[in-house]
Amino acid sequence: MILITGASGTIGTEVVKALAEKGVPFRAAYRSRPQNLPAGVESVALDYDRPETVAPALQGVKTLFLLSTTVAPEVSVAKEARAAGVQRVVKLSVLNSGEPGFTFGAWHRVAEDAIEASGLLWTHLRPNAFMQNVITYMGETIKSQGALYSPAADALVSAIDARDIGAAAARVLTEGGHEGKAYDLTGPAALGYAEVAATLTRVLGRPITYVPITDEEFKRGSVAAGVPEAYADALVNLNANYREGKFARVSPDAQSLLGRAPANFEEFARRHTAAWK
């Protein structure tokens, strides 16, 4: 049995879809069961803010897909997984995990260390930024103002489609030979937001403009939107790492796992035109 945590999020949703298409048995963990769960998919309650839900969700599980927004709960979950008889953990991490000066990378490396020290078999998936972020965090201003805002300046980032992360995860979860490995998952090319805006202009048939903003403006807007200050600071740090060119590299790992090239941004944009209209 495979357990997918974070099953309602950007990546978890794609992992659930990919596993359902494979027809393998798995269990999807949710704080509250969604209405659109694929037919035949078993669901279970799991809320990191309610630790008593973790052990029941792990019963009978052999492979755990571990994902959490703040990363902090993953250390204790790894311990509970070992106690419950889980054999293998596939962790969703982040590109450049453990690299100096990268806040999210430091958070994820603590969890990776705990998993590696647990005695469990492990695989780390380390994706770059998600293409879906252009919908999730920039979609409203693209629709209403024809503009996207970011403090990334002219940084290049090799963002990846979450659908490709889900497909890569499904392969790792359902076959052997990936134990003790860490995969860097990127898209096929590094783009700046000016090129993202130009691509959306072509695809949507109306002008879309990229508007660079300062870190201070970005943080004020994030906190005003309800983002906790510590997480907003981590996002500011992420964009500083973007500007230093640390997320521009292209890795072959996604293509190796997928058996094909990962989607480029124009392909992604053409599949999701409704999101910006």
N, C-alpha and C positions, 0 to 999 in steps of 0.2 A: 504494500500500500504506500502510495506517495501522498504527502500532505503539502498543500500549497498555502502558505501564509501570505497575508496581504493580497488576497485573491480579488479584492474589489478595486485595487489601484491600477495605475497606468500599465505597469508591467505584469502584475498578477493576473489581470484580465486577459492579457495576451497569452500567458502561460496556460491558463485554463482553456482557452480556445484551442491552442495547439495540442494539448493533451487530449481534449475531447475529439479532435479530428483524428488522432492516432488510435482512438478506441481503447486506451489503456485505463485500468481502474485507478482512480485517485480521489482524494478528499480535498475539498476547498474550504478554507477557514475564513470566516467573516465575523465582524462585530454584529452585524445583522444581515440576515439572508436577503440577497437582492431578488428583484422580481424577474430578471432576465437570465437566471442561471440556466446553462444548457441542459437539455433533457437528460436525465439519467446520471447527472453529476451529484455525488454525495456531498453534503455540506455539514459543517460543524461550527459551533460557536467558539471563537477565540478572540479575546480582548486583552491586549498586553496590560491595560490598566486594571484588569481583574485577574491577577496571577492564578487564581483557582481554576480558571478555564483552560490553562495550558496543558496540564497533565492529562485530562480527559481527551483533549484533541489529539494528543500524541499516541493514544492507545492503539496498538496494532500497526503503527507506522514503521516502515523500514527506511524510507528515504524522505528527507525533509527539505523543502524549498523554503529558505529562511529569508524573509524580507520584512523590514520595519522602517517607518519614516525617520524616526529619530535615532535608530540603531541601538540605543541604550539597552532595550530589553533583550537583545540577542545573546548576551553573555549568559544570563540566567536560563534562557531557553535552551542553549546548547547543553548546559548541565542537566536540565530536565530531560532533554532528548536522550542523553546517554542513559539516564536512570530508567527511562521508559522502554529501552531496548531498540531505539533507532540505530541504524547501522551507518547511515551516510547523510551528510548535510551538503546541499548545494546552496551556497550563499550568494545573494545579490549584493555585490559590493559596489565599488566605484573605480573608474580609471584613476591611476596614480595613487591608489591606496597606500598609505604610509609614507608618501613623499613629504619632505620637510616643507613647512609653510602652507600646508593645505588642510584646512579645518575638517572638511568632510572626510578626507583621506585618513586623518588621525582617528576620527570616530570609527570608521570602518575597520581600520587596522587593529584596534583593540578587540573588536568582535572576531576578526579573522584569527588573531592570536589565540583567543579563547577556544575557538572551534578546533584549531590545529592541536591545541594542548589537551583536548577532551578525550582523545583516543578514538574519536569517530573518523571514518573516512570522509574526505572533504573535497569539494571543488569550489573555487571562487569564480564568479562571473563579474567582470569589472567593466561595465559599459561607460561610454562617454555620455554627454548630454543627450536627452531624448528629443527627436524631432517633434514629438507631441507637445513639447513645451511651448512651441509657437502657437498652438491652439489653446492650451490650458492657461498660459500666463499672458499671452499677447493677443488672443482671439478677439476680445471685446474692443480694443482700440483699433485693431485692423478692420473690424466691421464698421465701427462708428466713426473713426477718424481717418481711415486709410493710412495708418501709421503704426509702427512698432517701436517700442522704446527699450533701451538696454544700456547699462554702463560698460559694456564689453568693448566699446570704441571700435577699432578696426580689427579686432582679434579674429583669428580663424579657428574654427572648432569642427572636429570631425563627428558631428552628431549622428545618431543612429535611430532608425525607426524602431519603436517599441515592439512592433510586430515581429521584427527580426530577432530581438532579444528573446521574445517568447518562444519562437521556433528553436533558437539555439538552446534555450533552457530545457525545452521538451526533449531534445535529443540527449542532452547530458543526463537528464533525469531517468531516461528509459533505456540507457545502455551503459555497459561498463567501459573501462579504459580511460576514464577521466579523473580518477582519484589522484589527489595530490597535485592537481594542476590549477593554474589561475589563467583565465582567458580574458584578454583585453578586447572588448567589443566596440568597434567604431563603425561609422559609415564609410562609404568608399572614397570620400573626398572631404577636405576641410574647407568650410565656407565662412565668410563673414556675414554679418546681418545685412549689409548693403546688398550682397548677392542674394540673400534670402528674400529681401524686399523686391529685388528685380525679378526673381523667379515667380513670386506671388503676383507681381504686376502682369507677367505673361499669362499665367494660369488663370487668373481671375478676370483679366481684361479690363482692369481699372488701376489707376496709379496707387501703389503702396510705397510709402516712404519710411526709411529707417532714421530714427531720431536718437542720436547718442545723448545720454544723460549722465550726471555725475553719480558717484557712489552715494553721496549724501541724499540726493533726490531719490535714488532707488530705495535706500533704506527707509526714508520717511514714508514713501508710498507703500512699502511692504508692511511696515508696522501699522500704518493707518488701515490697511486691508486685513489686519488681524494676525499677521505673522509674528510669532514670539520674537523678542529682540535678539536672543542668542542665535536663533535660526536665521534671522535677517542678517546678522553679522557674518554668519557662515556663508550666506549667499553673496555678500559683498566680497568676502575672501575668494570665493569661487571665481567671480568675475575678474578679480585681480590676477588670479592664476591664468584665466583666459588671455588677458592682455599680455602676459609674459610669454605666451606661446606654448604653454605646457599641455594644451589639449588639442593641438593641431595635428598630431601624428596620426597616421592611418595604420591600423593593425590588420594582419591577414587572418586573425583568429575567427572573426564572424564568417567570412567566406569558407574557411575550413570546416566549421561546424554546420553551416547551412548547405554546403555543396553547391553554392551559387553566390553571385555577388549580392551583398546587402543592398537594399533600395537606396537610390539617391534622393535628394530632397525634392527634385521636380516630380519624380514618380510618387513620392509621398504626398506632395501638394495636390496632384491631380486626383488622388484617391479621396482627398478630404476637402474638396472645394466647398461643400455645404457648410463646413465649420466656420468659414470666414464670410459667408454671405448673409 
